[in-house]
Amino acid sequence: QVQLVESGGGLVQAGGSLRLSCVASGRTFSWNAMGWFRQAPGKERDFVAAVNWGGPNINYADSVKGRFTISRDNAKNTVYLQMNSLNPEDTAVYYCAVRYNYRTGAYSHPGTYDLWGQGTQVIVSS
């Protein structure tokens, strides 16, 4: 079974940085994108960033543009999310997701993703 394993979360002060990693392991399949979503307590799961496995084509949520950078390493089946200038509103559980190559539609739609990790907690203190 394919698994996604996130790492790199933790506690950081406002203005600080974290780098999240997501590694696809086990039996892998083709995909057209990997993305990051986040979910704060009591809120819906929101899109953060995504990168396709080709171009690359990169998409960011407006709330993180200029602060977060998504990147990928095809050889390692890994996607990273570099988060700078963090603020308390960024506090959430961050999830990595894979979208297989038969999918279409906007990368920001969680319903178009097929496989999800367990999440990694990011807490930004003021």
N, C-alpha and C positions, 0 to 999 in steps of 0.2 A: 504494500500500500504506500502511495506517495504521502510524504509528510512534509509540512512546512514548520520550521523551527525558527522562532524569532528570538533575538537576544539583543542586549544593549540598553534595555530600559533601566530606570533607576530614579533616584531622587537628585534633583539639580535645582540650583537657585535661579531665579529670574535673570535673564540675560546670558545664561550659560548655554552649553551645547551638549548634545548627545548624538551618538551615531547608532542607529538600529541596523541590525542585520537580519536577513531572512534567507535561510538555506533550504532548498528543496532536496530531500533525501529519499532513499528507498527506490521503489520502482517509479521511474519518471516517464512522463509523456510530453508531447509537444504542447506548447502554449503560445499564445500571441501577446500576452502581457502579464506583468506582475505589478501588483499595486499595494498601497498602504491605506488603511482605513483606521479610524479611531472612534472610540466610544467612551464618552464620559458618563459617570453615574446618572441614571435617569434619563439619558438622552439616546437618540438614534445613532446608529453607526454611520459616520460621515466619511466621505472621501477625503483623502489627503493628497496622494500623488500616485502616478502610475507611469510605467515605462513599458513600451512594447518590446518584443524580442527580435525586432528587425531593425528598423530605421536608424537610430531609435526615435520614436515619437514620445514625447514627454508631456504630461499633463499635471497641473497643480491646482489644488483648491485655492481660491482667492485669498483665504485666510493665512496661507503659508507661503505665498509667492514672495520671493526675495529673501526668505529665511531658511526654507528647507530645500534640500537638493536630493533628488533620487538618482541613483546610479546602479549599474548592474555589471556583473562579471559572468558572462555566459559559460565560461569553462568551469566555474565553480557552482553554477546554478544558484547564484546568490544575488540578491538585491539589497541595496543599502539605502538608508534614509538618514542623511546628515541634517540635523536640526540645530540651527543657530538662533540666537536671540530669543530663546524660549521665554514664554510668559505663562502665568498661571492658567490661562485659558487653554493652553496646550495640554494640560493634565488630562490623561485618558489612558485607557488600554489601547495599545496600538496593535493592529492585526495586519499580517501579511496575507495576501491572497493571490491565487493564480487563476488566470483566465485561459482556458484551452483554445486551440486554434479554430474551432468551429464557431466561436462566439462572434457576435457583432454588437454594435451599439456603443454608446458612450462609455469610456473607461471609468467614469465616475459613478456608474450604477453598480451597486454591490450585487444585484441580482444577476449580473452577467459573469460573475466569478464562480468558479467551480470547486475550489479547494481553499480552505482557510486554516491558518495556524491557530494556536491557542492564545496568542496575544502576549504582549510584554507591557508591563506597567510603566508609565512615565508620570512622574509627579514633579511639578514645578512649583517651588515655594516662592513666596514674595519676599 
